[in-house]
Amino acid sequence: MTKTVQKIVPHLWFDKEAKEAAEFYATIFPHSKITDVTTLRDTPSGDCDQVSFEIWGQKFMAIDGGPSFKINPSISFMVNFDPSREKDAEEKINEVWNKLSEGGSVLMPFGQYPFSEKYGWIQDKYGLSWQLILTNPEGEERPTIFPSLLYVGENCGKAEEAIQLYTSVFKNAKQGSLVRYHKGMEPDKEGTVMFADFMLENQWFVAMDSAHEHKFSFNEAISFMVYCDTQEEIDYYWEKLSFVPESEQCGWLKDQYGLSWQIVPSMMDEMMQNGTAEQIDHVMQVLLKMKKLNMDELQQAYKEK
């Protein structure tokens, strides 16, 4: 069976702990490892490490970008412990919860809920939050780890609209389950999204509305990298998603809900991992002057050195 290429990769912005955090996650979750560490020199944040890693087979990237952005629970990661896939699922969920709890803070206590025998929401010592759930193996299969988007403040009530936008923009997309808040669940408004999941490029995501008072919203600390094979593809996603012109920088953009995306050429990883220090530096200097990325110019910069 051919493994599906992961087209959308979550990108985590840390102050200086990217490698340390990736190593921590690799010790907690099965099938997890650091795959590459590249030092980017002379960026606006100075010299910084860019770390590629996998958690339970899912690709992530992290960067030491300095203190500009702080990770918050508006984006968390759902982790499915499925007894039909993992024979010791219950033992594993307890173990992972305990390890993530060290130095972390509980957002929803670990215990029994109407939707699961075991569930909890925890923010770990690096600020990243996780929703651990013992899933019902009778339901439709979902991946082990996938991102969860929380629509709060001005965005509250827009989760369904956002799902419709994303599933119209991305290919291999569909909506999954959708559960609405009902009357008597105030402050959450009847009809808004209590839980919904959807697929983009064969990858699952979750979206939820919350009318409770939260002191956070989407920011650049967690973004989603979209890997593109052609300039036409880069142009397409840029046009469909970019909504805040002043946020356009170095391949980054913000959509109408404040969610950050990075539209990047697929070849960037290869350049960063296989290039000489001189090639990487030159590509980065060219990239830093761009808003939307230009593949030809980046390839040219790589070949020049």
C-alpha positions as CSV (number, residue, x, y, z in Angstrom):
1,M,0.0,0.0,0.0
2,T,1.4,3.4,-1.0
3,K,1.7,5.8,1.9
4,T,-0.2,9.1,1.2
5,V,2.1,12.1,1.0
6,Q,1.2,14.6,3.8
7,K,0.5,17.8,1.9
8,I,-0.5,19.9,4.9
9,V,2.1,20.0,7.8
10,P,1.5,21.8,11.1
11,H,4.2,24.3,11.9
12,L,5.0,25.2,15.5
13,W,6.7,28.4,16.5
14,F,8.8,28.3,19.7
15,D,11.0,30.8,21.4
16,K,14.1,28.6,21.8
17,E,12.7,25.2,22.6
18,A,11.8,23.7,19.2
19,K,14.4,20.8,19.3
20,E,13.8,20.2,23.0
21,A,10.0,20.0,22.5
22,A,10.3,17.7,19.5
23,E,12.6,15.4,21.5
24,F,10.0,15.4,24.3
25,Y,7.2,14.4,22.0
26,A,9.3,11.7,20.4
27,T,9.8,10.1,23.8
28,I,6.1,10.2,24.7
29,F,4.3,9.0,21.5
30,P,5.0,5.7,19.6
31,H,6.4,5.8,16.0
32,S,7.8,9.3,16.7
33,K,11.2,10.7,15.7
34,I,13.2,13.8,14.7
35,T,13.9,13.6,11.0
36,D,16.0,16.7,10.4
37,V,17.5,19.8,12.1
38,T,18.6,22.7,9.9
39,T,20.1,26.0,11.2
40,L,18.7,29.0,9.4
41,R,21.2,31.9,9.7
42,D,20.6,35.7,9.7
43,T,16.8,35.5,9.8
44,P,14.8,38.4,11.4
45,S,14.9,36.2,14.6
46,G,18.7,35.7,14.2
47,D,20.1,32.2,13.8
48,C,17.4,29.6,14.5
49,D,16.9,25.9,14.3
50,Q,14.2,24.4,12.1
51,V,13.2,21.0,13.2
52,S,11.3,18.4,11.2
53,F,9.8,15.6,13.2
54,E,7.0,13.0,13.3
55,I,4.6,12.2,16.0
56,W,2.9,8.8,15.7
57,G,3.7,8.9,11.9
58,Q,2.3,12.5,11.4
59,K,4.7,15.1,10.1
60,F,5.3,18.3,12.0
61,M,7.8,21.2,11.7
62,A,9.0,23.5,14.4
63,I,11.2,26.6,14.5
64,D,13.1,28.6,17.1
65,G,11.6,31.9,16.0
66,G,12.0,33.9,19.2
67,P,9.4,35.3,21.6
68,S,7.2,37.1,18.9
69,F,4.4,34.5,19.0
70,K,3.1,32.3,21.8
71,I,1.3,29.0,21.2
72,N,-2.2,28.9,22.7
73,P,-5.2,26.4,22.8
74,S,-7.0,27.9,19.8
75,I,-5.3,25.1,17.9
76,S,-4.8,21.8,19.7
77,F,-4.1,18.3,18.5
78,M,-6.6,15.5,19.0
79,V,-5.0,12.1,19.7
80,N,-7.1,9.0,19.1
81,F,-6.4,6.0,21.2
82,D,-8.4,3.4,19.4
83,P,-8.8,0.0,21.1
84,S,-9.3,-1.7,17.7
85,R,-5.9,-0.5,16.6
86,E,-3.9,-0.5,19.8
87,K,-4.4,-3.4,22.1
88,D,-3.2,-1.4,25.1
89,A,-5.0,1.8,24.1
90,E,-6.3,2.5,27.7
91,E,-2.8,1.9,29.2
92,K,-1.2,4.2,26.5
93,I,-3.7,7.1,27.0
94,N,-3.0,7.1,30.8
95,E,0.7,7.1,30.2
96,V,0.7,9.9,27.6
97,W,-1.6,12.0,29.8
98,N,0.7,11.6,32.8
99,K,3.8,12.6,30.7
100,L,2.1,15.6,29.1
101,S,0.9,16.7,32.5
102,E,4.4,17.2,33.9
103,G,4.7,21.0,34.1
104,G,1.5,21.4,32.1
105,S,-2.0,22.7,32.9
106,V,-5.3,20.9,32.6
107,L,-7.9,22.6,30.4
108,M,-10.6,19.8,30.7
109,P,-10.1,17.1,33.4
110,F,-9.1,13.6,32.3
111,G,-12.1,11.4,32.9
112,Q,-15.4,10.0,31.6
113,Y,-17.6,12.2,29.3
114,P,-20.9,11.4,27.4
115,F,-18.8,11.1,24.2
116,S,-16.0,9.0,25.5
117,E,-15.0,6.7,28.4
118,K,-11.8,8.6,28.7
119,Y,-11.0,12.1,27.5
120,G,-8.9,15.1,28.7
121,W,-7.5,18.4,27.3
122,I,-4.1,19.3,28.5
123,Q,-1.6,22.2,27.8
124,D,1.9,20.8,28.0
125,K,5.0,22.6,29.5
126,Y,5.8,24.1,26.1
127,G,2.3,25.6,25.7
128,L,1.0,23.1,23.1
129,S,-2.4,21.6,23.9
130,W,-3.6,18.1,23.3
131,Q,-7.0,16.5,23.4
132,L,-6.6,12.8,24.3
133,I,-9.6,10.6,23.6
134,L,-10.3,6.9,23.9
135,T,-12.3,6.4,20.8
136,N,-15.2,4.1,20.1
137,P,-13.9,1.5,17.6
138,E,-17.3,1.1,16.0
139,G,-17.3,4.6,14.5
140,E,-15.7,5.5,11.2
141,E,-11.9,5.3,11.4
142,R,-10.0,8.5,12.0
143,P,-6.2,9.0,12.1
144,T,-4.3,8.9,15.3
145,I,-3.4,12.6,15.4
146,F,-5.1,15.6,13.8
147,P,-5.4,19.4,14.4
148,S,-8.4,20.9,16.1
149,L,-9.5,24.5,15.5
150,L,-11.4,26.4,18.1
151,Y,-13.5,29.4,16.9
152,V,-13.7,31.9,19.7
153,G,-14.4,35.6,20.2
154,E,-15.2,37.3,16.9
155,N,-14.8,33.9,15.1
156,C,-17.4,32.2,17.3
157,G,-20.2,30.8,15.2
158,K,-18.0,30.7,12.1
159,A,-16.7,27.2,12.3
160,E,-19.2,25.8,9.8
161,E,-18.6,28.6,7.3
162,A,-14.8,28.0,7.7
163,I,-15.2,24.3,7.0
164,Q,-17.2,25.1,3.8
165,L,-14.4,27.5,2.7
166,Y,-11.6,25.0,3.3
167,T,-13.4,22.1,1.7
168,S,-14.1,24.2,-1.4
169,V,-10.4,25.4,-1.7
170,F,-8.6,22.1,-1.0
171,K,-8.8,18.9,-3.1
172,N,-9.6,15.5,-1.7
173,A,-11.9,17.2,0.8
174,K,-15.1,16.4,2.5
175,Q,-17.1,17.1,5.6
176,G,-17.4,14.3,8.2
177,S,-19.6,14.4,11.3
178,L,-21.2,17.6,12.7
179,V,-22.8,18.0,16.1
180,R,-24.5,21.2,17.0
181,Y,-25.1,22.9,20.4
182,H,-28.7,22.7,21.4
183,K,-30.8,24.9,23.6
184,G,-29.8,25.2,27.2
185,M,-26.0,25.0,26.5
186,E,-25.5,28.7,27.0
187,P,-23.3,30.7,26.5
188,D,-22.9,28.6,23.4
189,K,-25.6,29.5,20.9
190,E,-28.1,26.9,19.7
191,G,-27.1,25.6,16.2
192,T,-23.4,26.5,16.4
193,V,-20.8,23.8,16.1
194,M,-20.0,21.8,19.2
195,F,-17.9,19.3,17.1
196,A,-17.3,18.8,13.4
197,D,-14.6,17.1,11.5
198,F,-13.6,17.5,7.9
199,M,-11.0,16.3,5.5
200,L,-8.5,18.4,3.4
201,E,-6.1,16.6,1.0
202,N,-7.0,13.3,2.7
203,Q,-6.1,14.7,6.1
204,W,-8.6,15.1,8.9
205,F,-9.2,18.3,10.9
206,V,-11.6,19.2,13.7
207,A,-13.5,22.5,14.2
208,M,-15.5,23.8,17.2
209,D,-17.2,27.0,18.2
210,S,-16.9,28.2,21.8
211,A,-18.8,31.3,23.1
212,H,-17.1,31.0,26.5
213,E,-14.6,33.8,27.3
214,H,-11.2,32.9,26.0
215,K,-8.1,35.2,26.2
216,F,-6.7,33.7,23.0
217,S,-7.3,33.4,19.3
218,F,-5.5,32.1,16.2
219,N,-2.0,33.5,15.7
220,E,1.2,32.8,13.9
221,A,2.5,30.4,16.5
222,I,0.7,27.5,14.9
223,S,0.4,27.7,11.1
224,F,-0.2,25.1,8.4
225,M,2.4,24.6,5.7
226,V,0.8,23.6,2.3
227,Y,3.3,22.0,0.0
228,C,2.9,22.8,-3.7
229,D,4.5,21.2,-6.7
230,T,4.1,24.0,-9.1
231,Q,4.0,27.8,-9.2
232,E,0.3,27.6,-10.4
233,E,-0.5,25.8,-7.2
234,I,1.2,28.4,-5.0
235,D,-0.7,31.1,-6.9
236,Y,-4.0,29.3,-6.5
237,Y,-3.8,28.8,-2.7
238,W,-2.4,32.3,-2.2
239,E,-5.4,33.8,-4.1
240,K,-8.0,31.6,-2.3
241,L,-6.7,32.0,1.3
242,S,-4.9,35.3,1.7
243,F,-7.2,37.9,3.4
244,V,-4.9,40.2,5.3
245,P,-2.4,41.9,2.9
246,E,-0.2,43.2,5.8
247,S,0.4,39.6,7.0
248,E,1.8,38.4,3.6
249,Q,5.4,37.7,4.2
250,C,8.0,35.0,3.2
251,G,5.3,32.6,2.0
252,W,3.0,33.2,5.1
253,L,-0.5,34.5,4.8
254,K,-3.6,34.9,7.0
255,D,-7.1,33.8,6.0
256,Q,-10.3,35.6,6.9
257,Y,-10.5,33.9,10.3
258,G,-7.0,34.9,11.3
259,L,-5.6,31.4,10.7
260,S,-2.0,31.4,9.4
261,W,-0.9,29.3,6.4
262,Q,2.5,28.9,4.7
263,I,2.3,28.2,1.0
264,V,5.6,26.6,0.1
265,P,7.2,24.7,-2.8
266,S,7.6,21.0,-2.1
267,M,11.3,21.2,-3.1
268,M,12.0,23.5,-0.1
269,D,12.5,20.6,2.3
270,E,15.0,18.9,0.0
271,M,16.9,22.2,-0.4
272,M,17.0,22.8,3.4
273,Q,18.0,19.2,4.2
274,N,20.5,18.5,1.4
275,G,21.9,22.0,0.7
276,T,25.3,23.3,1.9
277,A,25.2,26.0,4.6
278,E,26.0,28.5,1.8
279,Q,23.1,27.3,-0.4
280,I,20.7,27.4,2.5
281,D,21.8,30.9,3.6
282,H,21.5,32.2,0.0
283,V,18.0,30.7,-0.5
284,M,16.9,32.2,2.9
285,Q,18.1,35.7,2.0
286,V,16.2,35.5,-1.3
287,L,13.1,34.1,0.4
288,L,13.0,36.7,3.1
289,K,12.5,39.5,0.5
290,M,9.4,37.7,-0.9
291,K,5.7,37.8,0.0
292,K,4.3,35.0,-2.2
293,L,7.1,32.6,-2.9
294,N,8.5,32.3,-6.4
295,M,9.8,28.8,-7.2
296,D,12.0,29.7,-10.1
297,E,13.8,32.4,-8.2
298,L,14.3,30.1,-5.2
299,Q,15.7,27.3,-7.4
300,Q,18.0,29.8,-9.1
301,A,19.3,31.1,-5.7
302,Y,20.0,27.4,-4.7
303,K,21.9,26.7,-7.9
304,E,24.0,29.9,-7.8
305,K,25.9,28.8,-4.7
